Amino acid sequence: MPITREFGTCWEVSGSGPALVLVHGLGLNRQTWRWVRPSLEREFRVLTYDFPGHGQTPPRSAEQGLFLEDLIAQLEEVVEAAGFGTFLLAGFSLGGHVAQAFTLANPARINALAVLHSACGRTLQERSAIEQRMLAAIAGGPGPLVPTALQRWFTPAFGAAHPEVLEEVGGWVSATDPRSFSAAYGILCEADDRLTPRLGGIGCPALVVTGDEDHGNSPAMARRMADAIPGAECAILPGLRHMALAEDPGAVLDVLQPFLEAHSGRDTRPKRASATESK
């Protein structure tokens, strides 16, 4: 897969078929999708990229800062450079908020939207917890937050059986530019508050997914989000936490791929059983 650096952003495209853009989360990078990408690129032309200061994309300057609007503009630049007109869009965690915001700003361009493990309508207690983590990120950078993050993101059984995966994911977080990490944490803290009241404006087909043990992006939040988006589907993955993409990519694909295929314009294959909830 050729890697392109344009507008300072590192991005890559692989596969063939309808265009699909995948947006990663806070402290991660485009490799977040590597466990599901091989399956997706057999059906889609898949684009992934790195946020500023994440992965191989350099950080923005201190004077520029980093805001949700900057992440929307970055996505716009990348899809334009890739020649994507209309496309399918999926975002994970912070990437889910970027995907929501982009869809609201560019409704005619998105054929379908999938939001994975993103917050919606946090309670005061939930908001306080993430704000405390943001303050810790500002004070100490990403490294000190890694051990507790991995506990929230993976089940204990998976962590014991696959320490190499936790080491890889933790390494991504630790390697994130500290200023970009804390700025992105600030975006994550406020994005659901900004976007939740606007979700009714999303008019394309939508799928909301989380794990039943992802307490920071809970099943209640996922159902709340799906209820707010007209006609949205909701899937709760049993026994999984935040990083279901890495822990059980098959479970994610079982709900994500049929949804994307159904709205790709070439829905020709029999559908697999889906765990989506009807509304």
C-alpha positions in Angstrom: 0.0 0.0 0.0 1.7 3.3 -1.1 1.8 5.8 1.7 1.2 9.4 0.8 2.1 12.5 2.7 0.0 15.5 1.5 -0.9 18.6 3.4 1.4 17.2 6.1 -1.0 14.2 6.6 0.2 10.6 6.2 -2.5 8.5 4.5 -2.9 5.4 2.4 -5.4 3.7 0.1 -5.8 0.0 -0.7 -8.4 -2.3 -2.1 -11.0 -1.8 -4.8 -14.7 -1.0 -4.9 -16.8 1.7 -3.3 -14.8 4.3 -1.4 -14.6 3.8 2.4 -12.8 6.1 4.8 -11.8 4.9 8.3 -11.0 7.4 11.1 -9.0 6.3 14.2 -9.2 7.4 17.8 -7.3 9.4 20.3 -3.6 8.4 20.8 -3.8 5.8 18.1 -3.2 5.9 14.3 -4.3 4.4 11.0 -3.0 1.0 12.1 -6.0 0.8 14.5 -7.8 -0.7 11.5 -5.3 -3.3 10.5 -7.2 -6.2 12.1 -10.3 -5.5 9.9 -8.7 -3.9 6.9 -7.8 -7.1 4.9 -11.5 -8.1 4.9 -12.8 -4.6 4.1 -10.3 -4.0 1.2 -11.6 -7.0 -0.6 -14.9 -5.1 -1.0 -13.9 -1.5 -0.7 -11.3 1.1 -1.7 -10.2 1.8 1.9 -8.5 5.1 3.0 -6.9 5.5 6.4 -4.8 8.4 7.7 -3.2 9.7 10.9 -4.4 12.7 12.9 -1.9 15.5 13.5 0.8 14.4 16.0 -0.4 10.8 15.7 1.3 8.0 13.9 3.4 9.4 11.0 1.6 12.8 10.7 3.6 15.6 12.2 1.9 17.8 14.9 0.5 21.2 14.1 2.3 24.2 15.5 1.6 25.5 19.0 0.2 28.7 17.5 -2.2 26.7 15.3 -3.5 24.5 18.1 -5.8 21.6 17.4 -9.6 21.7 17.4 -12.5 19.6 16.1 -12.8 21.9 13.1 -9.1 21.2 12.2 -9.8 17.4 12.2 -12.9 18.0 9.9 -10.7 20.1 7.6 -8.0 17.4 7.6 -10.5 14.7 6.6 -11.7 17.0 3.8 -8.2 17.5 2.5 -7.4 13.8 2.5 -10.6 12.7 0.7 -10.1 15.4 -1.9 -6.5 14.4 -2.5 -7.6 10.7 -2.8 -10.3 11.7 -5.4 -13.2 10.5 -3.2 -16.5 12.2 -4.1 -19.1 10.4 -2.1 -18.1 7.6 0.2 -18.8 5.4 3.2 -17.4 6.7 6.5 -16.6 4.9 9.7 -15.0 6.4 12.8 -13.7 4.9 16.1 -13.9 6.7 19.4 -12.7 10.3 18.7 -12.8 9.3 15.1 -16.5 8.7 15.5 -17.0 12.3 16.6 -15.0 13.5 13.6 -17.1 11.3 11.3 -20.3 12.7 12.8 -19.2 16.2 12.4 -18.0 15.7 8.9 -21.3 14.1 8.0 -23.3 17.0 9.4 -21.1 19.4 7.5 -21.1 17.4 4.2 -24.4 15.5 4.1 -24.4 14.9 0.4 -21.0 13.2 0.4 -21.7 10.4 2.9 -23.5 7.3 1.7 -23.5 5.7 5.1 -22.0 6.4 8.5 -20.7 3.9 11.1 -19.8 5.2 14.6 -17.8 2.7 16.8 -17.2 3.1 20.5 -18.0 6.8 20.8 -19.6 8.8 23.6 -23.0 10.4 23.5 -24.6 12.5 26.3 -22.2 11.8 29.1 -23.5 12.0 32.7 -21.8 14.4 35.1 -19.8 11.5 36.6 -18.7 10.3 33.2 -17.7 13.8 32.1 -15.7 14.3 35.3 -13.8 11.1 34.8 -12.7 12.0 31.3 -11.9 15.6 32.3 -9.6 14.2 35.0 -7.8 12.1 32.4 -7.5 15.1 30.1 -5.8 17.1 33.0 -3.5 14.2 33.6 -2.6 14.2 29.9 -1.8 17.9 30.0 0.4 17.4 33.0 2.3 14.3 32.1 1.7 13.4 28.4 0.3 10.1 27.2 2.8 7.7 28.7 1.5 7.6 32.3 -2.1 7.1 31.1 -1.3 3.9 29.1 -1.6 1.2 31.9 -5.1 2.3 33.0 -6.1 2.9 29.4 -5.2 -0.7 28.4 -7.3 -2.0 31.3 -10.3 0.0 30.1 -9.7 -1.0 26.5 -9.1 -4.8 26.7 -10.7 -7.6 28.8 -8.3 -9.2 31.3 -8.5 -12.6 29.6 -7.4 -11.1 26.3 -4.6 -9.1 27.9 -3.2 -12.2 29.6 -3.4 -14.2 26.4 -2.1 -11.5 24.0 0.3 -9.2 25.8 2.0 -8.4 22.5 -1.2 -6.7 21.2 -1.4 -4.5 24.4 2.2 -3.7 24.0 1.7 -2.6 20.4 -1.3 -0.5 21.2 0.3 1.0 24.3 3.3 1.9 22.2 1.1 3.8 19.8 -0.3 5.9 22.6 3.1 6.5 24.2 4.6 7.7 20.9 1.9 10.3 20.3 3.1 13.9 20.4 2.3 15.1 23.9 0.8 18.4 22.9 -1.3 16.8 20.2 -2.5 14.1 22.6 -3.6 16.6 25.2 -5.3 18.8 22.6 -7.1 15.8 21.1 -8.2 14.8 24.6 -9.8 18.2 24.9 -11.7 17.6 21.7 -12.8 14.2 23.0 -14.1 15.8 26.2 -16.3 18.3 24.5 -17.2 16.6 21.2 -20.2 14.6 22.5 -21.7 17.7 24.2 -21.4 19.7 21.0 -22.6 16.9 18.7 -25.3 15.1 20.6 -28.0 17.9 20.1 -27.3 17.8 16.4 -27.5 14.1 15.7 -31.0 14.4 14.4 -29.6 16.2 11.4 -27.8 13.1 10.1 -29.8 11.9 7.2 -27.8 9.0 5.8 -28.0 5.4 7.0 -26.1 5.0 10.2 -24.8 2.2 12.5 -23.7 2.7 16.1 -21.5 0.0 17.7 -19.9 -0.5 21.1 -18.9 -3.3 23.5 -21.1 -4.3 26.4 -18.1 -3.8 28.7 -16.9 -0.5 27.1 -17.9 1.6 30.1 -16.5 4.9 28.8 -18.6 4.5 25.6 -21.4 2.4 27.1 -24.3 0.5 25.6 -26.6 3.2 27.0 -24.6 5.8 25.1 -24.8 3.8 21.9 -28.5 3.3 22.2 -28.9 7.0 23.0 -26.9 7.9 19.9 -28.8 5.5 17.7 -32.1 6.8 19.0 -31.1 10.4 18.1 -30.0 9.6 14.5 -33.1 8.9 12.4 -33.4 5.3 11.4 -30.0 4.3 12.9 -29.1 0.7 13.8 -27.4 -0.2 17.0 -25.1 -3.2 17.7 -23.8 -4.1 21.2 -20.9 -6.6 21.1 -21.0 -9.0 24.0 -17.9 -9.5 26.2 -15.9 -6.7 24.6 -14.4 -3.4 25.8 -13.1 -0.4 23.9 -10.6 -2.0 21.5 -12.9 -4.6 20.0 -11.3 -3.9 16.7 -8.1 -5.6 18.0 -9.6 -8.1 20.5 -12.3 -9.6 18.3 -12.2 -8.2 14.7 -14.5 -10.9 13.5 -17.3 -9.7 15.9 -16.9 -6.1 14.6 -16.9 -7.2 10.9 -20.0 -9.3 11.5 -22.0 -6.1 12.1 -19.9 -3.5 10.2 -19.3 -5.2 6.9 -22.9 -6.2 6.0 -24.0 -2.6 6.9 -21.4 -1.1 4.6 -22.1 -3.5 1.8 -25.9 -2.8 2.1 -25.2 0.9 1.5 -22.3 0.6 -1.0 -24.4 0.6 -4.2 -23.4 -3.0 -5.0 -25.1 -5.1 -2.4 -24.8 -8.5 -4.1 -23.6 -10.9 -1.4 -25.9 -12.8 1.0 -25.9 -11.1 4.4 -24.4 -12.7 7.5 -26.3 -12.9 10.8 -26.1 -9.5 12.4 -26.3 -8.5 16.1 -27.9 -5.1 15.3 -30.9 -4.1 17.4 -34.1 -2.9 15.9 -35.5 0.4 17.0 
